Amino acid sequence: MSYFICPHCGERHEIFHHSERWRPEVLNDVPVLGRIPMTAEISKGIDREHPLMADFTPGDARPRAEAAQAEAFLEIARAVQEKLK
């Protein structure tokens, strides 16, 4: 989890400290594919064993927080797809 999306206002909050040394040196050459928001919906989906993306279609008119978390997963999928080309 990377940041928090407020369930009341939909705003993104960077609640974790970011620094140049946020991961071990051995991973310096490993690309970061994306950042997943910390949301109640993701946690609830994990508890229900129901993936968030199972209910999402790109272009879906969902609340801002849901769209942001779905877009984070789509961004990672696009990055993986690009790396595999």
N, C-alpha and C positions, 0 to 999 in steps of 0.2 A: 504494500500500500504506500502511496506516495503523498497524497494530499487529501484534504477533507472537503466535501461539498455539503454545505449547510442544507438540511432538509426543509428549513423554513423559508430561506430567501434564495437558495440555489447558488449562492456565491461560493467561489473556490477559495479555500484558505490553505496556505502553505504552513502547516503546523509542525513540520519536521525541519530541523536545522540542515541547511545545505552547505557542504564544504567541498573543497577539491579532493579531500581524502575520505570520501564517503564509502569507499569500498576498497578491498585489499589490492595491493599493487599487482598481484598476479592476474587480476582481472582488467588491468588497464587497457588491453587491446581488445577486450570483448565489448561489442557495441551494446548500448542501452536501446532496447527496441521500443520502449514506451513507459508510461507512468500510469498506474492504475489508481483511481481515486478510492478513498476509504468511504464507503457508504453503507447505510443500513440495508439497502436492497441487495447488495452483493452478499453481505453476511447472511441475510435471510435465505437467499437462494442457495447458498452453500449448505445451510442447515436443512433445507428441503431437498437437497440433492438435485436441484433444478438450475441449470446454468442460465445466467442472466441473458445471454445472447439468444437463447432458444425462443424468446418472445419478442425479439427486436428485428425489424426490417429497416435497412437504410432509408432515410427520408421519412421515417415514422414520426408523427407529430406527438412526441411524448414530452412530459415535463422536463425542464432544463437539466436537472440533476441526472435523470435517467438517460437522457440523450448524451450527456457528457461522459458517463461511465461506459455506455455502449460504444461511443466514438473512441475511447481509450483502447478498448479491445480490438476494434477495427483497425486502428492505427498500428497496433502490434502485428496483427495478421498481415497487413500490407507490407510492413517492414520485413517480416519473415519471408513473404512471397518474393520480395525484391532481392533478398539475400540468396534465395534459391535459384534465381535466374542465371 
